[in-house]
């Protein structure tokens, strides 16, 4: 029996995930660029796809890493809370570590958003390109698409964080970028009350990210499994073959202009 993720399947699934993996190196969701044009180019480049057959595993590892780092930050912030209860304020050196951890947490939130954006984009592009993929039963309820589910995940994550900040009298804008985050944390560091508020907020958001990352990993895993199943279907093979034929006939004939004009030599 063939393994569900044999070499041929990994190559196909890599077409889904290579563009999702590459943008993740950017911490901010706003820098993600995995648009349809880039996806089309990658899907047409078999050599590139064959080199990134492990992209799905990398994405899964990335989500796992987000979960683990959020848990570490959550635990570390709890230690800082206990320290603060025994002192008037945290020393500058310790508070610098707090700021670093909270900024790392902001980066983890954006990395999760980047993954959701890219994987949702992958679903959209393949649905547009291959009818059999659009018709394929994904296993999701009520005929939903992975793209819609990633959007829901993303919206829920942002709304949850915004609600947590609002409860503390803060806004999402105050933690939307590294600059604004550092500015707000410097302001809160001026008193023990502000320091404790920042620690408690960070602890809550870290706990939320642990739960959200686990949900994101489940979505990614389900999408990858569905993609592998679709690729092994007969209709997918026909679609891919048809697509290659279309790309071949759309290619342009090399230009013959600019060469030396042939003249009779007597």
C-alpha positions in Angstrom: 0.0 0.0 0.0 1.3 3.5 -0.9 2.1 5.8 2.0 -0.5 8.7 2.2 2.4 11.1 1.8 4.6 9.3 -0.8 7.0 11.3 -2.9 4.5 12.2 -5.6 2.0 13.4 -3.0 4.6 15.4 -1.1 5.4 17.2 -4.4 1.8 18.1 -5.0 1.2 19.2 -1.4 4.4 21.3 -1.6 2.7 23.2 -4.4 0.1 24.1 -1.8 2.6 25.0 0.9 5.8 26.4 -0.5 4.3 29.9 -0.9 2.8 29.6 2.5 6.1 28.7 4.1 8.3 31.3 2.4 6.4 34.4 3.7 6.5 33.2 7.3 10.0 34.5 7.8 8.4 37.9 8.1 7.1 38.5 11.6 4.4 41.0 10.6 1.3 39.7 8.9 1.3 42.8 6.8 4.4 41.7 5.0 3.0 38.5 3.6 2.9 38.5 -0.2 1.7 35.1 -1.2 -0.6 36.4 -3.9 -2.2 34.5 -6.8 0.5 35.5 -9.3 3.2 34.0 -7.2 1.2 30.9 -6.5 0.6 30.4 -10.3 4.3 30.6 -11.0 5.2 28.1 -8.3 2.5 25.7 -9.4 3.9 25.7 -12.9 7.5 25.1 -11.7 7.8 21.4 -11.1 11.5 21.6 -10.4 11.0 24.1 -7.6 8.1 22.1 -6.2 10.2 18.9 -6.1 12.8 20.6 -4.0 10.3 21.6 -1.3 8.5 18.4 -0.7 9.0 18.8 3.0 7.2 22.1 3.2 4.1 20.7 4.8 6.2 19.2 7.6 8.0 22.6 8.1 4.7 24.4 8.4 3.5 21.9 11.0 6.8 22.3 12.9 6.3 26.1 12.7 2.9 25.9 14.3 4.2 23.6 17.0 7.0 26.0 17.7 4.5 28.8 18.1 2.7 26.7 20.7 5.8 25.8 22.6 7.1 29.4 22.7 3.8 30.8 23.8 3.8 28.3 26.6 7.3 29.2 27.6 6.4 32.9 27.6 3.2 32.2 29.6 5.3 30.4 32.3 8.0 33.0 32.4 5.5 35.9 32.8 4.0 34.0 35.8 7.4 33.9 37.4 7.7 37.7 36.9 4.3 38.1 38.5 5.4 36.2 41.6 8.6 38.3 41.7 6.6 41.5 41.5 4.4 40.5 44.4 7.5 40.4 46.6 9.0 43.7 45.5 7.8 47.3 44.9 8.7 47.2 41.2 10.7 45.0 39.0 14.3 46.1 38.4 15.1 47.6 35.1 17.1 44.6 34.0 14.2 42.2 34.8 11.7 44.6 33.2 13.8 44.6 30.0 13.3 40.8 29.9 9.6 41.3 30.3 9.5 43.7 27.4 11.4 41.3 25.3 9.1 38.4 26.1 5.9 40.4 25.4 7.3 41.6 22.1 8.2 38.0 21.2 4.6 37.1 22.0 3.4 39.9 19.6 5.6 38.3 16.9 4.1 34.9 17.5 0.6 36.3 17.1 1.6 37.7 13.7 3.3 34.5 12.6 0.1 32.6 13.3 -1.8 35.1 11.2 0.7 34.8 8.4 0.3 31.0 8.3 -3.5 31.3 8.3 -3.4 33.9 5.5 -1.0 31.9 3.3 -2.8 28.5 3.7 -6.2 30.2 3.1 -4.7 31.8 -0.1 -3.5 28.4 -1.2 -7.0 27.0 -0.9 -8.5 29.9 -2.9 -6.0 29.6 -5.7 -6.4 25.8 -6.1 -10.2 26.2 -6.1 -9.9 28.7 -8.9 -7.5 26.7 -10.9 -8.8 23.1 -10.6 -12.5 22.4 -10.7 -12.0 18.9 -9.2 -10.3 20.5 -6.2 -13.2 22.9 -5.8 -15.7 20.0 -5.9 -13.6 17.7 -3.7 -15.2 17.0 -0.3 -12.8 18.5 2.3 -14.4 16.9 5.3 -15.4 20.3 6.7 -19.0 20.8 7.8 -21.7 22.6 5.9 -19.7 22.8 2.7 -17.2 25.3 4.2 -13.8 26.0 2.6 -10.5 25.9 4.3 -10.1 29.5 3.2 -13.2 30.5 5.1 -12.1 28.6 8.2 -8.7 30.2 8.2 -10.4 33.6 8.0 -12.7 32.7 10.9 -9.7 31.6 12.9 -7.9 34.8 12.1 -10.8 37.0 13.0 -11.5 35.1 16.3 -7.8 35.4 17.3 -7.7 39.2 16.7 -11.1 39.8 18.4 -10.1 37.7 21.4 -6.9 39.7 21.9 -8.7 43.0 21.3 -11.3 42.1 24.0 -8.6 41.2 26.4 -6.9 44.5 25.9 -10.2 46.4 26.1 -11.0 44.9 29.4 -7.7 46.4 30.7 -8.6 49.8 29.2 -6.2 49.4 26.3 -6.6 49.2 22.5 -5.2 46.8 19.9 -3.4 49.7 18.2 -1.3 50.1 21.3 0.2 46.6 20.7 -0.1 46.5 16.9 3.6 47.1 16.1 7.0 46.8 17.9 7.3 50.5 18.3 3.9 51.0 19.8 4.3 47.9 22.0 7.6 49.2 23.4 6.2 52.6 23.9 3.2 51.3 25.8 5.3 48.9 27.9 7.7 51.8 28.9 4.7 53.8 30.1 3.4 50.8 32.1 6.8 50.2 33.7 6.6 53.4 35.7 4.5 51.8 38.5 4.0 48.4 40.1 0.4 48.6 39.1 1.3 49.1 35.5 3.9 46.4 35.5 1.4 43.9 37.0 -1.2 44.8 34.5 1.2 44.2 31.6 2.3 40.9 33.1 -1.3 39.7 33.6 -2.3 40.8 30.0 0.7 39.0 28.6 -0.1 35.9 30.5 -3.7 35.9 29.3 -2.7 36.5 25.6 -0.1 33.8 25.8 -2.6 31.3 27.1 -5.0 32.3 24.3 -2.2 31.8 21.7 -1.5 28.3 23.0 -5.1 27.3 22.4 -5.3 29.1 19.1 -2.1 27.6 17.8 -3.5 24.1 18.5 -6.6 24.9 16.5 -4.4 26.3 13.7 -2.3 23.1 13.6 -5.5 21.0 13.3 -6.6 23.1 10.3 -3.3 22.8 8.6 -3.1 19.0 9.2 -6.6 18.5 7.9 -5.9 20.6 4.8 -2.7 18.7 4.0 -4.5 15.4 4.3 -7.3 16.5 2.0 -4.8 17.8 -0.5 -3.0 14.5 -0.6 -6.2 12.6 -1.1 -7.3 14.9 -3.9 -4.0 14.6 -5.6 -4.2 10.8 -5.7 -7.6 11.0 -7.3 -8.0 10.3 -11.0 -9.7 13.6 -11.8 -6.8 15.5 -10.3 -4.4 13.8 -12.6 -6.5 14.8 -15.6 -6.7 18.4 -14.3 -3.0 18.6 -13.9 -2.3 17.1 -17.3 -4.8 19.5 -18.9 -3.1 22.4 -17.1 0.3 21.4 -18.4 -1.1 21.3 -22.0 -2.7 24.7 -21.6 0.6 26.2 -20.3 2.5 24.6 -23.2 0.2 26.0 -25.9 0.1 29.5 -24.2 3.9 29.7 -24.4 5.1 32.2 -27.1 7.4 31.4 -30.0 10.9 32.8 -29.5 11.4 36.1 -31.4 13.4 35.9 -34.6 13.8 39.6 -35.0 17.1 41.3 -34.6 19.2 38.7 -36.4 21.3 39.3 -39.6 19.2 39.6 -42.7 20.0 36.8 -45.2 21.1 38.2 -48.6 22.3 36.4 -51.6 26.1 36.3 -52.0 27.4 36.3 -55.6 
